[in-house]
Amino acid sequence: MSVLAIIPAAGLGVRMGTDTPKQFLSLEGVPIFIYTLRKFAACDVIDEVLLALRDEDRERAQSDIDREGFGKTVRLVTGGATRQETVARALAQAPPATEVVVVHDAVRPFVDVDIIRRVVEAARSQGAVILGVPSVDTVKQVQQRTILGTLPRERIVLAQTPQAFRADLLREAINRAVEDGFNGTDESSLVERLGHQVTVLMGSDRNIKITKPTDLPLARLYIAQERAEKATGHLPA
């Protein structure tokens, strides 16, 4: 069964407040997206990786990838104006034999390789899988500045990536969304619209999405932790 990883990296990252897109920001001398690619290159269940990005970013991304010398194919494809369009364009470039597609944020570099394996395995049997972590805060539904209600915390999870799907199911979900003029914030929201069950696996507090300046010190801490774990042989495989 062929498994393809799609890494959307076409965003501008305006919340980071820099001229450099967040996925290209350097952490300890390495672009964030390279840390992410390292995890997927190290995962034995991933056959190929598609990195979807803006045309103007292709040259520098290719240079960074060439320096890494990944032992796995990493292809660059052109992204779109939205995440949904970016994933759709990448999926259109998938090899015909692709049966499972894993989608992961370029700026979530601390995903465990074992978690990637688990979502792929679950997608094979169940069709659609995401990661989620329970909310530790009370969640309020609001309209402007007025609270409409308090949502039961035990029924809330904060969605993470990777998310994995049967390739035919994800294609159907994207095509339906385009026909209906619907734009989702993640891939599972598109699959949910089909009425297909999406399974949630437990994510990790360390699997953060680096989106704003205050995330960077925590990211540097996690890099130091991963290096220490690798040096002592305790890094999850």
C-alpha positions as CSV (number, residue, x, y, z in Angstrom):
1,M,0.0,0.0,0.0
2,S,1.5,3.3,-1.1
3,V,1.5,6.1,1.5
4,L,2.0,9.7,0.5
5,A,2.7,12.6,2.9
6,I,1.6,16.1,1.8
7,I,3.3,19.0,3.7
8,P,1.5,22.3,3.0
9,A,4.0,25.1,3.1
10,A,2.6,27.8,0.9
11,G,1.4,30.1,3.7
12,L,2.8,33.6,4.5
13,G,2.6,33.2,8.3
14,V,1.4,36.8,9.0
15,R,0.9,36.1,12.7
16,M,4.6,35.6,13.0
17,G,5.1,39.3,12.1
18,T,8.2,38.7,9.9
19,D,8.9,39.1,6.2
20,T,10.1,35.5,6.1
21,P,7.3,32.9,5.9
22,K,7.3,31.0,9.2
23,Q,8.2,27.6,7.7
24,F,11.5,29.1,6.5
25,L,12.4,30.7,9.8
26,S,15.7,29.3,11.3
27,L,15.8,27.4,14.6
28,E,19.3,26.6,15.7
29,G,20.5,27.2,12.1
30,V,17.9,24.9,10.4
31,P,14.6,26.0,8.7
32,I,11.5,24.8,10.5
33,F,10.2,22.9,7.6
34,I,13.4,20.8,7.4
35,Y,12.9,19.6,10.9
36,T,9.4,18.5,9.8
37,L,10.7,16.7,6.7
38,R,13.3,14.9,8.7
39,K,10.5,13.2,10.7
40,F,8.7,12.0,7.6
41,A,11.9,10.9,5.9
42,A,12.7,8.8,8.9
43,C,9.3,7.1,9.0
44,D,9.4,3.7,7.3
45,V,5.7,3.7,6.4
46,I,5.9,6.9,4.3
47,D,6.9,6.2,0.6
48,E,7.1,9.8,-0.7
49,V,6.7,13.3,0.5
50,L,5.2,16.2,-1.4
51,L,6.1,19.7,-0.2
52,A,3.6,22.2,-1.5
53,L,4.8,25.8,-1.5
54,R,4.7,29.1,-3.4
55,D,6.7,29.2,-6.7
56,E,8.9,32.0,-5.4
57,D,10.0,29.8,-2.5
58,R,10.9,26.7,-4.5
59,E,14.5,27.5,-5.2
60,R,15.5,28.1,-1.6
61,A,13.5,25.1,-0.4
62,Q,15.2,22.9,-2.9
63,S,18.6,24.2,-1.7
64,D,17.8,23.3,1.9
65,I,16.5,19.9,0.9
66,D,19.6,19.1,-1.3
67,R,21.8,19.9,1.7
68,E,20.0,17.4,3.8
69,G,20.4,14.5,1.4
70,F,17.2,12.8,2.4
71,G,17.1,9.1,1.7
72,K,13.5,9.4,0.5
73,T,11.9,11.3,-2.4
74,V,10.8,14.8,-1.5
75,R,9.0,16.5,-4.4
76,L,8.2,20.1,-4.6
77,V,4.8,21.1,-6.0
78,T,3.0,24.5,-6.3
79,G,0.6,25.4,-3.6
80,G,-2.6,27.5,-3.8
81,A,-4.1,30.6,-2.2
82,T,-5.7,28.6,0.6
83,R,-4.6,25.5,2.6
84,Q,-7.5,23.5,0.9
85,E,-6.4,24.5,-2.5
86,T,-2.7,23.7,-1.7
87,V,-3.6,20.2,-0.5
88,A,-5.9,19.7,-3.6
89,R,-3.1,20.7,-5.9
90,A,-0.6,18.3,-4.2
91,L,-3.1,15.5,-4.2
92,A,-3.5,15.9,-7.9
93,Q,0.2,15.1,-8.2
94,A,-0.1,11.9,-6.2
95,P,1.2,8.7,-7.8
96,P,-1.7,6.5,-9.1
97,A,-0.9,3.8,-6.6
98,T,-1.4,6.0,-3.6
99,E,-3.8,4.5,-1.2
100,V,-3.3,6.5,2.0
101,V,-2.5,10.3,2.2
102,V,-1.1,11.9,5.3
103,V,-1.3,15.7,5.6
104,H,0.9,17.5,8.1
105,D,1.6,21.1,8.9
106,A,5.1,22.2,7.8
107,V,5.4,24.1,11.1
108,R,4.7,21.2,13.4
109,P,8.3,19.9,13.6
110,F,8.0,17.9,16.8
111,V,5.7,15.2,15.7
112,D,6.9,11.7,16.8
113,V,7.7,9.2,14.0
114,D,5.7,6.6,16.0
115,I,2.6,8.9,15.8
116,I,2.9,9.1,12.0
117,R,3.0,5.3,11.9
118,R,-0.1,5.1,14.1
119,V,-2.3,7.5,12.0
120,V,-1.3,5.6,8.8
121,E,-2.2,2.3,10.4
122,A,-5.6,3.6,11.6
123,A,-6.4,5.3,8.3
124,R,-5.9,1.9,6.5
125,S,-8.6,0.3,8.6
126,Q,-10.9,3.3,9.3
127,G,-10.5,5.6,6.4
128,A,-10.0,8.9,8.2
129,V,-8.0,9.8,11.3
130,I,-6.8,12.9,13.1
131,L,-4.8,13.6,16.2
132,G,-6.4,15.6,19.1
133,V,-5.5,16.7,22.6
134,P,-8.0,17.4,25.3
135,S,-8.7,21.0,26.2
136,V,-7.4,21.9,29.6
137,D,-9.3,25.3,29.6
138,T,-13.0,26.0,29.9
139,V,-14.3,26.6,26.3
140,K,-16.8,29.4,25.7
141,Q,-18.9,29.9,22.6
142,V,-19.0,33.7,21.9
143,Q,-20.5,36.2,19.5
144,Q,-18.4,39.3,19.4
145,R,-17.8,39.9,23.2
146,T,-20.9,38.1,24.5
147,I,-20.8,34.5,25.8
148,L,-23.5,32.3,24.2
149,G,-22.7,29.2,26.2
150,T,-20.1,27.0,27.8
151,L,-19.1,23.9,25.9
152,P,-18.6,20.6,27.8
153,R,-14.8,20.4,28.1
154,E,-14.9,16.6,28.1
155,R,-16.3,16.6,24.6
156,I,-13.7,19.1,23.2
157,V,-10.3,18.2,21.6
158,L,-7.8,20.5,19.9
159,A,-7.1,19.1,16.5
160,Q,-3.5,18.5,15.4
161,T,-1.8,17.0,12.4
162,P,-0.8,14.6,10.9
163,Q,-4.3,13.7,9.6
164,A,-4.5,10.6,7.4
165,F,-7.1,9.4,4.9
166,R,-7.8,6.9,2.3
167,A,-6.8,8.7,-0.9
168,D,-10.1,8.2,-2.7
169,L,-12.0,9.5,0.4
170,L,-9.9,12.7,0.6
171,R,-10.3,13.3,-3.2
172,E,-14.1,12.9,-2.9
173,A,-14.2,15.3,0.1
174,I,-12.1,18.0,-1.7
175,N,-14.2,17.7,-4.9
176,R,-17.4,18.0,-2.9
177,A,-16.1,21.1,-1.0
178,V,-15.2,22.7,-4.3
179,E,-18.6,22.0,-5.8
180,D,-20.3,23.5,-2.7
181,G,-18.0,26.5,-2.4
182,F,-16.9,25.3,1.1
183,N,-13.5,26.1,2.5
184,G,-12.4,24.1,5.5
185,T,-9.6,24.9,8.0
186,D,-8.4,21.3,8.0
187,E,-8.9,18.2,5.9
188,S,-11.0,16.3,8.4
189,S,-13.7,19.1,8.2
190,L,-14.1,18.2,4.5
191,V,-14.4,14.5,5.2
192,E,-16.9,15.2,8.0
193,R,-19.2,16.9,5.5
194,L,-19.5,13.7,3.6
195,G,-20.9,12.1,6.7
196,H,-17.9,9.8,7.1
197,Q,-16.7,9.0,10.6
198,V,-13.4,10.5,11.5
199,T,-11.4,8.8,14.3
200,V,-9.4,10.8,16.9
201,L,-6.2,9.5,18.2
202,M,-4.4,11.0,21.2
203,G,-1.9,13.7,20.1
204,S,1.0,15.2,22.0
205,D,1.4,18.4,23.9
206,R,4.9,18.7,22.3
207,N,3.4,18.6,18.8
208,I,3.0,22.3,18.7
209,K,2.2,24.5,15.6
210,I,4.7,27.3,15.4
211,T,2.7,30.3,14.4
212,K,3.7,33.3,16.5
213,P,6.8,34.8,18.1
214,T,6.1,33.4,21.6
215,D,6.2,29.9,20.1
216,L,9.9,30.2,19.2
217,P,11.4,29.9,22.7
218,L,9.4,26.7,23.4
219,A,10.4,25.3,20.0
220,R,14.1,25.9,20.9
221,L,13.5,24.0,24.2
222,Y,12.0,21.1,22.4
223,I,14.9,21.0,19.9
224,A,17.3,20.8,22.9
225,Q,15.2,18.0,24.4
226,E,15.1,16.0,21.2
227,R,18.9,16.3,20.8
228,A,19.4,15.1,24.4
229,E,17.0,12.2,23.9
230,K,18.8,11.2,20.7
231,A,22.2,11.4,22.4
232,T,20.9,9.1,25.2
233,G,19.1,6.8,22.8
234,H,15.6,7.7,24.2
235,L,14.2,9.4,21.1
236,P,10.9,7.8,20.1
237,A,11.3,5.9,16.8
